[in-house]
Amino acid sequence: MATNTMITATALALCMGVSSAVMAETPYMGDGHTMITPDELKWGPVGSMAPGAQIAVLEGDLGTAEPFTMRLKLPADYVIAPHIHPAYERVTVLSGTFYFAHGEEFDRDSARALPEGSLAIMSPGDPMYGYTDGDVVIQLHGTGPWGIEYLNPEDDPRQ
């Protein structure tokens, strides 16, 4: 990644609540090939989510119209309040069970259990929420810019 691109990505990530520690250079192999092992991931807090969540950005500048891939570690009993995203978001459950639902009001009973290997695809502007009952790792990918807007401003940790 070029220095200017890295500076831009880091500055935008900090504005979005992503620590610069998670924006470390990705190990590249050849022309456009990327290979990353789990021990190479740089995890850090997510300022746009409630405390406890950890993020590792694997590729892309989350603030531009380019592909991105990131992972989130969510602890047991974690709640993601109802929110929307500005672009399509694709979520793959890598470990644990993530409970996910579409809607404007948090309703634990309406959430669907998505075990390891499950996929969820959400369209821009559609309200959603989720929770965990154990530790969960999910991978998100799409085309940026990525963002999160909570339906209830009181749920936004950036406030």
Secondary structure, 3 states (H helix, E strand, C coil): CCHHHHHHHHHHHHHHCECHHHHCCCCECCCCCECCCHHHCCCEEECCCCCCCEEEEEECCCCCCCEEEEEEEECCCCEEEEEECCCCEEEEEEECCEEEEECCCCCHHHCEEECCCCEEEECCCCCEEEEECCCEEEEEEEECCCCCEECCHHHCCCC
